[in-house]
Amino acid sequence: MPDLVPIRRALLSVSDKSDLVAFASVLAELGVELVSTGGTARALADAGLEVRHIEDLTGCPEMMDGRVKTLHPKVHGGLLALRDKQAHVDAMNEHGIPPIDLVCVNLYPFEQTVGRSGVTLGEAIEHIDIGGPAMIRSAAKNADWVAVVTDPRQYDRVVEDLRENSGAASTDLRRWLAAAAFARTSAYDRAISAYLDHGTGRAFPSILTLNYALADELRYGENPNQAAAVYRDPASSGPTVVNAHQICGKHLSYNNYLDASAALELVKVLRRFDPSAAGACVIKHTNPCGVATARRLYDAVE
């Protein structure tokens, strides 16, 4: 496995286009050929970047309302080929398969879609990404030769690495990206499985898979000498402390989270008795020290 892999061709196909143009501009500046699909290609072209459409690479048009566009040997062959294995190189040359050195893919927002009220099964299914996970997994499997970018929050580190290495991706970067890629596809599949299983009416799933995303690194754990972090379920949108926004005060510790969660659960109980009332409580070591309800939150706090 080479320590540095020159990035000469990148395939970009993203749902979340945050910072896409800035990232692609750096790639273009480093001499990388940009290959792209559908709306991503339009966004890049509208920004004045030279982009090669995926249809030009595959020789096959997008079809079936976009369901089939990257599921093609010229895409996956370019991702999976071992560049130091002569049989793979010969197959690429024989079939006109160009190597793809970097893939930038993020997935259809399935979790956000099913988190909205009133979403039908048909709408949910249309937001199940097939081509994206396939490209991610192909690229991540071949991390010896390919860098796979699955989140806009990775762009800065990728750019820094490429600039430090004259347009090449280091082993450390490629392995870090591959681990994140498999974590992402695992969480994505878990969300789909959980949604579809929920519709079967079974009380208990045959396989229970739990995936949580890092929400915060805490000030300390149960004791000041302990490190701690809190994770959240990406599919959860309900009123929880992890989903809450901290308005003021110091960075929270593990004990702070326990106290805040106990306070929130108590207020939820009060609201069940009178949904129109505002509730407030003071907690110390998960024990209520004071509880009040009122028509106005200000009065309840007072």
Secondary structure, 3 states (H helix, E strand, C coil): CCCEEECCEEEEEECCCCCHHHHHHHHHHCCCEEEECHHHHHHHHHCCCCCEEHHHHHCCCCECCCCECCCCHHHHHHHHCCCCCHHHHHHHHHHCCCCCCEEEEECCCHHHHHCCCCCCHHHHHHCCCCHHHHHHHHHHHCCCCCEEECCHHHHHHHHHHHHHCCCEEEHHHHHHHHHHHHHHHHHHHHHHHHHHHHCCCCCCCCCCCCCCEEEEECCCCCCCCCCCEEEECCCCCCCCCCCCCCCCCCCCCHHHHHHHHHHHHHHHHHHHHCCCCEEEEEEECCEEEEEEEECCHHHHHC
